[in-house]
Amino acid sequence: TNNNNNNNDNDNNSRDKAILYSNRSLCELQMNQLDNARDDAEMATVLDPTYVKGYWRLGSAHAARTNETAQALKAYQNALSLDPKNMALQKETRKLEQRLQKELEEEKEKPQEEDATTTTPPPLKKTTTTVVKPTSSITEEKKSNEENSNQKNKDNHTNSTGKEDTHFSASDKIRGYKMVGGKKNVLF
């Protein structure tokens, strides 16, 4: 029985890690970190091959990437084999099947379009390109504008005595501050 307990602990540990990787994959997908999302979802499926959400996340990560619709569909189909009655998963699988079909049709049309456009183009006319370099007065003016902008930003936070300015207009919305009697008060 001691051996069975160790196996159960290992299974639970793998399941917990799979859930962790699956959740992290969703977060990375939301942050558009597609490579990391795919890798974590893949790790979730390796840790627990019976975890439906792991395959769902893997399918979502592949679907978000360019030219990986087939891999996404395969992941969704793996999830469906584990949970065939999952309506949301069925819907996503149908969407991907349609998307893959559309991609395959576009791919078939692409070579035909390329053949039609491989005719020899007419000879190019000679043209000259003139490069205009900025004069020093323009670059100096730009630097001056940047310095003025930086000074204005500093002026917003300090007054003429060098102390922090606690007054600001109602249109100045600053996160973490609240207007009370025309003065800003720190909320946290």
C-alpha distance (Angstrom), angle and dihedral (degrees) to the residues before:
residue distance angle dihedral
T1 . . .
N2 3.79 . .
N3 3.79 89.2 .
N4 3.83 91.0 51.2
N5 3.81 90.8 51.7
N6 3.81 90.8 52.8
N7 3.82 90.9 50.2
N8 3.82 91.1 49.1
D9 3.81 90.8 49.0
N10 3.80 90.9 50.3
D11 3.82 91.1 48.1
N12 3.80 91.5 49.6
N13 3.79 91.2 46.1
S14 3.82 91.4 51.0
R15 3.80 90.5 46.6
D16 3.82 91.3 50.9
K17 3.80 91.7 48.9
A18 3.80 90.4 48.0
I19 3.81 89.7 53.8
L20 3.81 90.3 48.5
Y21 3.80 93.0 50.6
S22 3.79 91.4 44.8
N23 3.81 92.5 52.1
R24 3.79 92.0 45.5
S25 3.79 88.7 50.0
L26 3.80 90.1 56.1
C27 3.81 91.0 50.2
E28 3.79 91.8 49.2
L29 3.77 90.5 47.9
Q30 3.80 89.8 53.5
M31 3.82 89.1 50.7
N32 3.83 89.7 50.1
Q33 3.81 92.5 -115.5
L34 3.78 90.8 140.6
D35 3.80 99.5 169.9
N36 3.80 92.5 51.7
A37 3.80 91.7 44.3
R38 3.78 91.4 53.4
D39 3.82 93.4 45.7
D40 3.81 93.4 49.8
A41 3.79 92.9 46.5
E42 3.78 89.5 50.1
M43 3.81 89.8 51.0
A44 3.81 89.5 51.5
T45 3.80 90.6 55.3
V46 3.80 91.5 47.9
L47 3.81 92.8 49.6
D48 3.81 93.4 47.8
P49 3.80 115.9 13.2
T50 3.82 89.7 -175.0
Y51 3.82 94.7 57.9
V52 3.81 106.8 109.7
K53 3.80 95.5 -165.1
G54 3.79 90.7 55.6
Y55 3.79 89.8 61.7
W56 3.79 90.8 41.4
R57 3.81 90.9 54.6
L58 3.79 90.4 45.8
G59 3.79 90.1 52.5
S60 3.80 91.4 48.0
A61 3.80 92.0 49.4
H62 3.81 92.1 49.8
A63 3.81 91.9 44.8
A64 3.81 90.7 55.1
R65 3.80 91.3 54.8
T66 3.78 124.3 80.3
N67 3.81 116.4 -100.9
E68 3.82 95.6 2.9
T69 3.80 99.5 104.3
A70 3.81 92.8 115.6
Q71 3.82 91.7 54.6
A72 3.80 89.9 46.9
L73 3.78 91.2 51.6
K74 3.81 91.4 49.4
A75 3.83 90.7 52.0
Y76 3.81 91.4 49.3
Q77 3.79 90.5 48.5
N78 3.82 89.8 52.2
A79 3.81 88.7 52.0
L80 3.81 90.6 48.4
S81 3.80 90.8 52.0
L82 3.82 87.0 58.5
D83 3.83 95.2 42.7
P84 3.82 109.7 19.8
K85 3.82 94.7 169.9
N86 3.82 95.3 57.1
M87 3.82 102.5 120.0
A88 3.81 96.5 -167.4
L89 3.79 90.7 51.8
Q90 3.81 90.6 48.3
K91 3.81 89.6 52.6
E92 3.82 92.9 49.8
T93 3.80 90.5 47.9
R94 3.82 91.5 52.4
K95 3.82 90.4 49.5
L96 3.79 91.2 51.8
E97 3.80 92.4 46.7
Q98 3.82 89.0 54.7
R99 3.80 91.7 45.3
L100 3.81 91.7 50.1
Q101 3.80 91.1 48.3
K102 3.81 90.0 51.3
E103 3.82 91.6 48.3
L104 3.80 91.1 50.4
E105 3.82 91.4 50.1
E106 3.80 91.2 49.4
E107 3.79 89.8 48.9
K108 3.82 90.7 53.6
E109 3.82 90.7 51.1
K110 3.78 93.7 47.1
P111 3.86 98.5 73.1
Q112 3.81 90.6 49.5
E113 3.79 90.7 53.6
E114 3.80 91.3 48.9
D115 3.82 91.4 51.9
A116 3.80 90.5 53.1
T117 3.80 92.1 51.3
T118 3.82 97.6 47.7
T119 3.79 93.6 90.9
T120 3.77 115.9 123.6
P121 3.79 111.5 -91.3
P122 3.81 119.4 -130.5
P123 3.81 116.2 -94.9
L124 3.76 114.9 -84.0
K125 3.76 121.8 -111.7
K126 3.76 117.0 -121.7
T127 3.76 112.6 -106.0
T128 3.74 132.8 175.5
T129 3.74 125.7 -136.4
T130 3.76 121.6 -148.5
V131 3.77 117.9 -156.1
V132 3.77 114.9 -152.9
K133 3.77 115.0 -156.4
P134 3.79 117.4 -152.6
T135 3.76 114.4 -107.8
S136 3.75 120.0 -122.3
S137 3.81 91.7 -110.4
I138 3.82 90.7 60.5
T139 3.79 93.4 49.8
E140 3.81 90.9 44.6
E141 3.81 89.8 51.1
K142 3.80 89.9 50.1
K143 3.82 91.3 50.8
S144 3.80 90.2 47.9
N145 3.82 91.1 51.8
E146 3.81 90.7 50.3
E147 3.80 91.5 49.8
N148 3.82 90.7 49.4
S149 3.79 90.1 49.3
N150 3.81 91.6 50.0
Q151 3.80 90.7 48.1
K152 3.82 91.0 51.2
N153 3.80 89.7 52.5
K154 3.81 89.8 52.0
D155 3.81 91.0 46.4
N156 3.80 90.5 56.4
H157 3.79 89.9 63.7
T158 3.82 101.7 39.0
N159 3.77 134.7 42.0
S160 3.81 129.0 -144.6
T161 3.82 92.2 -78.2
G162 3.82 90.9 56.0
K163 3.80 92.9 -112.9
E164 3.78 121.4 127.6
D165 3.78 111.2 -86.2
T166 3.80 109.6 -123.2
H167 3.81 94.6 -176.4
F168 3.75 122.9 84.2
S169 3.74 137.0 153.7
A170 3.78 123.6 -92.5
S171 3.80 88.8 -110.7
D172 3.82 90.9 62.1
K173 3.77 102.4 90.5
I174 3.77 112.3 -174.1
R175 3.77 121.7 -177.5
G176 3.78 112.7 -119.4
Y177 3.81 94.7 22.7
K178 3.78 131.7 93.7
M179 3.79 128.0 -157.0
V180 3.79 112.7 -122.6
G181 3.80 116.9 169.1
G182 3.80 92.9 -20.1
K183 3.80 92.1 -53.7
K184 3.76 128.0 105.1
N185 3.78 117.3 -121.1
V186 3.77 124.3 -166.9
L187 3.81 112.7 -116.4
F188 3.79 97.6 -164.4
